[in-house]
């Protein structure tokens, strides 16, 4: 057979994919850059910094709990645990 060009091969492959599935890939470009005021930029940076510090604190607490082998259990002072003990009454 005759060799096919790259464009013909691309069209043939695209048609083949269209026959297989109806799913479409999203466009491979990002939305255009957006200008921000200094105040908006600072607010976003502060928000991201706080979120990052919170995530670091959670991760550090989790690692410390794993290292110390601490198990967090539910504490119910009025629950079933209080029923395990019986009251001792004087019969007299």
PyMOL commands that set and color helices and strands:
alter all, ss='L'
color gray80, all
select helices_A, chain A and resi 6-20+38-68+80-84
alter helices_A, ss='H'
color red, helices_A
deselect
rebuild
show_as cartoon
